[in-house]
Amino acid sequence: MIVRTLDEIIGSENETKAKTWASRRFLLQKDNMGFSFHETIIYSGTETHIHYQNHLEAVYCVAGDGEIETTADGKVYPIKNGTMYALNENDEHYLRGGQEDMRLICVFNPPLVGTETHDENGVYPLLTD
C-alpha cells in the first residue's frame, strides 16, 4: 500500500513549481500504478500554455476558478469546483487562473517520472526512470 500526505510532498522533490503553477506529485512512474496522480495549483490571474504531446491527462477541479481555451478552435470553457476536463486528444490549450487559485486533481498516462516541467512549447518530455 502507498500512503502519502500533502504535508510530506510540499517542499520535497515531489513538488515542482513554475511561475504560474505548482504540481504536487503523489504517484509517479516508479510507483508502478500505470498512471501518475497530482495536485496542481494554478495561480490566480496567470496563463499557462500547455500541449501534452506525449501524455493524456484528466483533470478535476476541487477549488478555485479559471478557464481553459483550446487553441485548435478557440473555445473557452469555464472551470470551477466540480468541473472535469480530459485532454483525450493531446489538446493544445491555455489554462488561466481566475479570481482564486485553482486546485486541480490530475491523472497522467503514461505516468510522469516527477522531474518534468513544460518546455518552450508547453510540452512535458516523455521520460523514463
QUIBELSUL-V812707 format. One record per pair of residues at least 24 apart in sequence whose ideal C-beta (glycine too) atoms are under 7 Angstrom apart, sorted by the first residue. I is the first residue (numbers start at 1). J is the second residue. D is the distance in Angstrom with one decimal. If there is no record, write none. Layout:
BEGIN
i = <I,I>
j = <J,J>
d = <D,D>
END
This chain:
BEGIN
i = <2,2,6,14,16,18,18,20,20,20,21,25,25,28,28,28,28,29,29,29,29,29,30,33,34,35,35,35,35,36,36,36,37,38,39,39,40,40,41,41,41,42,42,42,42,42,42,43,43,44,44,44,44,44,45,46,46,47,47,48,48,49,49,50,50,50,50,51,51,51,51,52,52,52,52,53,53,54,54,54,54,55,55,55,55,56,56,56,57,57,57,57,58,58,58,59,59,59,59,60,60,60,61,61,62,62,63,64,64,64,64,64,65,65,65,65,66,66,66,66,66,67,67,68,68,69,69,92>
j = <27,31,39,114,117,117,118,46,47,48,48,112,114,111,112,113,114,111,112,113,128,129,129,111,111,107,108,109,111,108,111,112,107,106,103,105,104,106,101,102,103,66,95,97,101,102,104,97,101,97,98,99,100,101,97,96,97,94,96,94,95,94,122,93,95,118,122,92,121,122,123,87,90,123,124,90,123,123,124,125,126,108,109,110,124,87,88,109,87,106,107,108,84,86,107,84,85,104,106,84,104,105,102,104,103,105,103,98,100,101,102,103,98,99,100,102,95,96,97,98,102,96,98,93,95,93,94,122>
d = <7.0,6.0,6.8,6.1,5.8,6.1,7.0,3.8,6.9,4.5,6.0,6.6,5.2,6.1,6.0,6.2,4.5,4.2,6.5,5.1,7.0,5.6,5.3,6.9,6.8,5.2,6.3,4.9,5.2,4.6,3.7,4.4,5.7,4.4,6.7,6.0,4.5,5.4,5.4,7.0,5.9,5.9,5.9,4.5,6.6,4.2,6.6,5.2,5.6,4.5,6.2,6.1,5.5,5.2,5.8,6.9,4.7,5.6,4.8,6.9,4.8,5.7,4.3,5.7,5.9,6.4,4.4,3.9,5.9,4.2,5.5,6.0,5.8,6.7,5.9,5.5,5.1,6.9,6.3,6.9,4.0,4.9,6.6,6.4,5.9,6.2,6.1,5.0,4.6,5.9,6.9,5.3,6.9,4.4,4.9,6.7,5.4,5.1,5.0,4.7,6.8,4.7,6.0,5.5,5.2,5.9,3.9,6.8,4.2,5.0,3.8,5.6,3.7,5.9,5.8,6.5,6.8,5.2,4.8,4.3,4.7,5.1,6.9,5.3,5.4,6.1,4.6,7.0>
END
